[in-house]
Structure formats: structure tokens, C-alpha cells
Amino acid sequence: MLTGRMQKDEALEERGYAKDCVDAVASTAGDQEAADSPKLEMESKSPETYPLLEVTDGKTLMENLASTPSTVLFVFILLATVEGTADAVKQYSLLGSRVYRCTVDQPLFRAVYENCGDLNNEGCRSALLKLYYYRI
Amino acid sequence: MPWRETVEHCELTAEYSATANFTFGECLAYLAASSDMEESVKLLKGRRWLLDYDPRASVATRLMLRFFGVGRGRGWKKLKTCLSLSFHGSFGRLY
């Protein structure tokens, strides 16, 4: 669904009808209520995410949970910058800095998180460039 | 400029294309970030096929260029290919 290849029913058939899967599919389709459970879990494990999750829609949340490979995460960060959604950029980069701790990626994602509150500032451009040159 | 030297000795093989498309992307991003938009657009138009050789390099570079005000970003079809190549098979609990 996230890549536009499946409709809701097809996604459910593909992934099964366990509660987590049903919630994930419903969240991706925009159901805020279904997104509450993974949000609560994320908040309890990482309080730093609280202000970001408050403004996150179900689809962005599922993109976050699905984008384990850092290349995907980086593409989502770039998409969010092009769309001008600084909150999503911060959320993805925070995720990256947590998932890739103890790797070279960690400080690069962290720099994007710290500098990209305003997408037009020089620090944000520089942080994105560093991540691009490392990831590409 | 290293890119010009590279072009002079260019031999079109799969291995060359697979390596050069990432380097070409880096070069375009450097030009766009240095505000040399004209050169970046010129190179992108002239060698679009090289950048498109690998969808991952193509998508990341074009989005980066778009962020710096060059080009129109990446088409949805290519983006889907890029994401599908790299998406995790299942939803992990990451936090």
C-alpha cells in the first residue's frame, strides 16, 4: 500500500488478519484510531518521539515502522523535504538515529534531526548533503 | 574537473554504468549545492540515461536536486521501484 502497488483488501490478504496487520493496513489507509496502538508503544519506549507523534498521520507512522533499511529512510526524508513537511523529516531522522546507533549513520541522521526544524537553513542543507554522500 | 576527465575515457559497460551513475549523481548534487544550477541542469539533460541506470541513485539524487531547486524531483513509477527494491519485508517494532 505504501508504494501504491496494493489496495486495502489485497494488503490484508497478503499480510494476514492478525491484529497488528489489520491495524497497520488501516493506519496506512488513514485510520487515526488504528494508529493509536503503535503510537502508544513508540511513545512508551521513546518519550522523545511524543511531540512528533502528536502531529503524525497513520500513513507516515507506518512508513516509519516499515522503513528499516536506511536507504528507504533516506528517500522518505528527501520526499518529506521536497514536500516541505519538517515534522516528518524530524521523525524519520530521529528514527534513523535510534535504529542505526553505534554506526556511522547515527550522527548523520541525528544532525538532520537537530537541524531540519527549518528546512531552509544552511545547517539542514549541510546535514542532508552529508547523509546523501554517505548513503549514495 | 574529474567528471570531464571521466567522460573522455568513457567505455560503456554494465560495470561502468553501475559505478558511474552514483558518481554522476554525487557530481550533480555537488553542483546544485554550490549554486551552479546551470551546469547541473545541462549535465542532467545530457546524461539522464546514466543517472537512471540504478533507480536508487536516480531517486535519491533527483530528490536532492529538487531540494536545491534543480529539476522536478522523481516520477512516482521510479520511486516505487526504488522503494520496492529496498523495503523491509515485514513491519518491525523499531522503538
Chai-1 contact restraints between the chains, C-beta under 6 A:
chainA,res_idxA,chainB,res_idxB,connection_type,confidence,min_distance_angstrom,max_distance_angstrom,comment,restraint_id
A,T3,B,K80,contact,1.0,0.0,6.0,A-B,restraint_1
A,T3,B,L83,contact,1.0,0.0,6.0,A-B,restraint_2
A,T3,B,S84,contact,1.0,0.0,6.0,A-B,restraint_3
A,G4,B,K80,contact,1.0,0.0,6.0,A-B,restraint_4
A,A24,B,F91,contact,1.0,0.0,6.0,A-B,restraint_5
A,M42,B,Y95,contact,1.0,0.0,6.0,A-B,restraint_6
A,K45,B,Y95,contact,1.0,0.0,6.0,A-B,restraint_7
A,S46,B,Y95,contact,1.0,0.0,6.0,A-B,restraint_8
A,L65,B,F91,contact,1.0,0.0,6.0,A-B,restraint_9
A,A66,B,H88,contact,1.0,0.0,6.0,A-B,restraint_10
A,A66,B,F91,contact,1.0,0.0,6.0,A-B,restraint_11
A,T68,B,H88,contact,1.0,0.0,6.0,A-B,restraint_12
A,T68,B,G92,contact,1.0,0.0,6.0,A-B,restraint_13
A,P69,B,S86,contact,1.0,0.0,6.0,A-B,restraint_14
A,T71,B,S86,contact,1.0,0.0,6.0,A-B,restraint_15
A,V72,B,S86,contact,1.0,0.0,6.0,A-B,restraint_16
A,V72,B,F87,contact,1.0,0.0,6.0,A-B,restraint_17
A,V75,B,V59,contact,1.0,0.0,6.0,A-B,restraint_18
A,L78,B,L63,contact,1.0,0.0,6.0,A-B,restraint_19
A,T81,B,F67,contact,1.0,0.0,6.0,A-B,restraint_20
A,V82,B,L63,contact,1.0,0.0,6.0,A-B,restraint_21
A,V82,B,R66,contact,1.0,0.0,6.0,A-B,restraint_22
A,V82,B,F67,contact,1.0,0.0,6.0,A-B,restraint_23
A,V82,B,G73,contact,1.0,0.0,6.0,A-B,restraint_24
A,V99,B,L94,contact,1.0,0.0,6.0,A-B,restraint_25
A,L129,B,A33,contact,1.0,0.0,6.0,A-B,restraint_26
A,Y132,B,M64,contact,1.0,0.0,6.0,A-B,restraint_27
A,I136,B,F22,contact,1.0,0.0,6.0,A-B,restraint_28
A,I136,B,G25,contact,1.0,0.0,6.0,A-B,restraint_29
A,I136,B,A60,contact,1.0,0.0,6.0,A-B,restraint_30
